[in-house]
Amino acid sequence: MADSKMKRNPVVSTSSPLDDFNTHRLEVEAAISRVLESGVYIDGKETEAFEVELAEYIGAKHVISVNSGTDALSLSLRALGIGIGDEVITVSHTALATVAAIVATGATPVVIDVDPSTMTMDVHQVLNAVGEHTKAIMPVHLYGHPADMVDLEKIASVHGIPIVEDCAQAIGAEISGRRVGTIGHLGCFSFYPTKNLGAMGDGGAITTNDDHVASRLRRIKQYGWDAERIGQEFGVNSRMDEIQAAILRTKLNRLDQMNRARQQIAETYLTTLADSAASLPVTLPAHTHVYHLFVVQHEQRDSIRTALRSRGIGAGIHYATPAHLHPGYRQNVRVAHSDPKTFGLPITEKLARTVLSIPVHPGLSTSASMIANDVKEIIDSIN
Ligand SMILES: Cc1ncc(COP(=O)(O)O)c(C=O)c1O
């Protein structure tokens, strides 16, 4: 298509699980058949092998597969003994699941603001939020860029508070060669179909080097059973099924290649939009960004989004409502104020009005420069 203004049909969207399936079709179909023919659909060799392979990829001693990223987060907190009366410091500029997982344990999420350029936890605000009930800190590696773990590790170790990393959007991202999921006490991953490593259903995993926490997690993810199937504590059913594990194993083989494709598309956007009026995503030195989402910031976000839509480009908003402002969560979430005169979380609330996600999934590699030109033209004309 030579004319970049020509309307694309169907609309390009921020994610495409179908493109992902087509890229991996033969391996995925073979993996599904292998499981179907094995007659073992839960708790079999595929899940066991996936846990070993993912542990090797991330560089963690243990991987515990679970049913979703949300379960990974809430079970991690439970395995640390966190529940009613406790507090967990996190951000409000995140998927609602982060905060929902904390609420599910009975603990209170205490939310702090984010850094305006990385859009991840402003770790210097942690000090304003730590109190006698703080039992964990949950940074979110949002959009595929790691949160500021270097400073956070220092603060957490001074206060003796464990870090539970929300890695749902950042599998494969690194800080100085350390993969996310190995820096905190526990790392939590989601394999929701649109994620960089996506299942064809729900799935999640927890990484840790702590033997005690790992065995507790294995117990509470399955009714609280011990090896003799005696319920030693209250647990849930959060097993990954064999079909998802087999699919994830085949896709894990190509995860780095897929992340590189995302980085190349992002490079095209960064180059084309370098002089535009939008704020572009940053990658801190010694960090890698795996671009689960390519998120720009602009005051006229809604007009840009409408104009993009008319050219067949579906841009998304992650996230239009900060977690602490969702009606069903207001009473469960506490906002930590660094400055008593400031009400709310100013950066978080500004981002809710200005962020726009431009499609960056590997399936659109060939149209990246056309999309980049369209985005640039629209932003320029709006300015
Ligand atoms: C940052 C973040 N945390 C947690 C989750 C929850 O993952 P899941 O949808 O697998 O429960 C998601 C995904 O939606 C996410 O993006």
Ligand as a Chemical Component Dictionary entry (heavy atoms), coordinates in Angstrom:
data_LIG
# 
_chem_comp.id                   LIG 
_chem_comp.type                 NON-POLYMER 
_chem_comp.pdbx_formal_charge   0 
_chem_comp.three_letter_code    LIG 
# 
loop_
_chem_comp_atom.comp_id 
_chem_comp_atom.atom_id 
_chem_comp_atom.alt_atom_id 
_chem_comp_atom.type_symbol 
_chem_comp_atom.charge 
_chem_comp_atom.model_Cartn_x 
_chem_comp_atom.model_Cartn_y 
_chem_comp_atom.model_Cartn_z 
_chem_comp_atom.pdbx_ordinal 
LIG C1 C1 C 0 0.700  -5.185  34.935 1  
LIG C2 C2 C 0 -0.200 -6.388  35.009 2  
LIG N1 N1 N 0 -0.305 -7.047  36.175 3  
LIG C3 C3 C 0 -1.078 -8.126  36.301 4  
LIG C4 C4 C 0 -1.802 -8.614  35.237 5  
LIG C5 C5 C 0 -2.711 -9.772  35.446 6  
LIG O1 O1 O 0 -2.491 -10.852 34.613 7  
LIG P1 P1 P 0 -3.679 -11.860 34.228 8  
LIG O2 O2 O 0 -4.569 -11.154 33.278 9  
LIG O3 O3 O 0 -2.948 -13.026 33.625 10 
LIG O4 O4 O 0 -4.358 -12.227 35.496 11 
LIG C6 C6 C 0 -1.708 -7.971  34.000 12 
LIG C7 C7 C 0 -2.415 -8.470  32.796 13 
LIG O5 O5 O 0 -3.513 -8.222  32.515 14 
LIG C8 C8 C 0 -0.890 -6.820  33.876 15 
LIG O6 O6 O 0 -0.776 -6.164  32.727 16 
# 
loop_
_chem_comp_bond.comp_id 
_chem_comp_bond.atom_id_1 
_chem_comp_bond.atom_id_2 
_chem_comp_bond.value_order 
_chem_comp_bond.pdbx_ordinal 
LIG C1 C2 SING 1  
LIG C2 N1 SING 2  
LIG C2 C8 DOUB 3  
LIG N1 C3 DOUB 4  
LIG C3 C4 SING 5  
LIG C4 C5 SING 6  
LIG C4 C6 DOUB 7  
LIG C5 O1 SING 8  
LIG O1 P1 SING 9  
LIG P1 O2 DOUB 10 
LIG P1 O3 SING 11 
LIG P1 O4 SING 12 
LIG C6 C7 SING 13 
LIG C6 C8 SING 14 
LIG C7 O5 DOUB 15 
LIG C8 O6 SING 16 
# 
